[in-house]
Amino acid sequence: MSLSCPETHADAAPLVAAAPPSSPSPSPSARRFLLEVDLPMRHAGRRRLRLRGEWRGPADAPWIVVAGGISAGRKVANDSRGEGWWPAQVGPARAIDTNRHRVLAIDWIGADGCLDQPIDPADQADALAAVLDRLDVPRLGAYVGASYGAMVGLQFAARHGNRLDRLVAISGAHRPHPYASAWRALQRQVVALGREEGQVSRALSLARQWAMLSYRTPEEFAARFDAPAVLDGERARVAAEDYLAHCGQRYAARWCSTAFLRLSESIDLQQLDPGGITVPTTVVAIAEDRLVPLSDLQALVESLGGPARLRVLRSPYGHDAFLKEDAAVARVLRESLEVAA
């Protein structure tokens, strides 16, 4: 089954093909763009795609790409137009300082639900390279990626390393762990069943709730939800259910099933040889991460073909630590970007 393409984002800029303006805008908001590119995709053949993105910062500053998980998009920092997904790290005087850098972010291929074909992380890296070409950006000072964004960053460093000074990869590896792939495969089956039964929103909500359990840790749930089950009529409800339902409903309200299925699948298509990456790389692991285990990131660092170092953080938030452990993540980012500078 293939869903119809959702409406285009109401806040998208007109289609442009020009380079960014030569002087910074007085507005704190980002400069938005919408580009059409022809992209040869690894599994789907050549496709005409629309790529949405935005950048912020001084026009003469070095470029940094910031990329997050499959549900993260082009809006990384807070501004007058709304909230970003990583405001603790991106903004004036933050670790990724928009007073000193031009920060670029794009929406993932497939995030609008318009492409119901296999999407490889390598396709995302090539799409970013196409955006850099259209914006006349010859080289990036750094690429900072977390989760899926780290996977794409590794692909970019492998495929377009001559355009990158430094990579920071947080909680993302050169391959998916079999346990995490099995978890995602079951989530996709839930969504596929919901589509067949006409219960798409409910299925997306359940898949997201299941995902939350993999993003976080048993230790966090023990600390937050250690309470006896209560009877709701004739059914028992456990303490975490309201929290999980809220996460699921919020996700289902803004995502379509095609986008979820294809981007979840894309994580499991990740395969690359780390030995081909010669860009100086900082890998950040979370010791409690159940989706991207520390052992996988240790193996990644040992296999990289260029200068590499591993930073290990501890957090009850597990895979979501990059969104929750603001101070610890900021220290690693500042250290890494100062080395790059």
TALIN-V908642 format. One line per field, one symbol per residue. phi: phi as a letter, one per 30 degrees, with the letter a starting at -180 (. if undefined). psi: psi as a letter, one per 40 degrees, with the letter a starting at -180 (. if undefined). burial: # if it has 24 or more other C-alpha atoms within 12 Angstrom, else .. A space follows every 50 residues. Layout:
BEGIN
phi = ???
psi = ???
burial = ???
END
This chain:
BEGIN
phi = .bddddddedcddddbbdddddbddddddddcbbccbcbdcdccidbcbc ccaabbkddcdddbcbbcddcdbddcbdadckccdbddcbleidecdddc bcccbbddejddidccbebdedddddddddddddchcdacdabcbbiedd ddddddddcbddcbdacccchbbdaddeddddedddedddddddddcibd dddddddddddedddcbedddddcbdbddbdcicbdccdddddddddddd dddbbcddddddddddedddaacdddccdebcccccecdddbdedddddd ddcddbebbcccccaddhddedcccedddddddeddddddd
psi = hhiihiiihdeiiihieiiiieiiieieiihiihihihhhiddeahihih hiiiiiiieeiiihhhiaadeiadhdiiaeeaiiefddehiheidgheee ihhhiiiihedeeehgihhiddddddddddddddefhdihdihhihbddd dddddddddfdeehdihhhhfhaeiihdddddddddddddddddddeffd dddddddddddddddaidddddddfgiiiihgbehhhidedddddddddd dddeiidddddddddddeehhihdeehehhhhhhihdehedgiddddddd ddeieahiihhhihheebdedeedgddddddddddddddd.
burial = ...........#...##..#........#######.#.#.#.....#.## #########.##################.....#########.#####.# ################################.##.#.############ ###########.###############..##.###.######.#.....# #################...#..................##..##.###. ##.#################.#.#..######################.# #.##.#.######.##########.#.###.###.##..#.
END
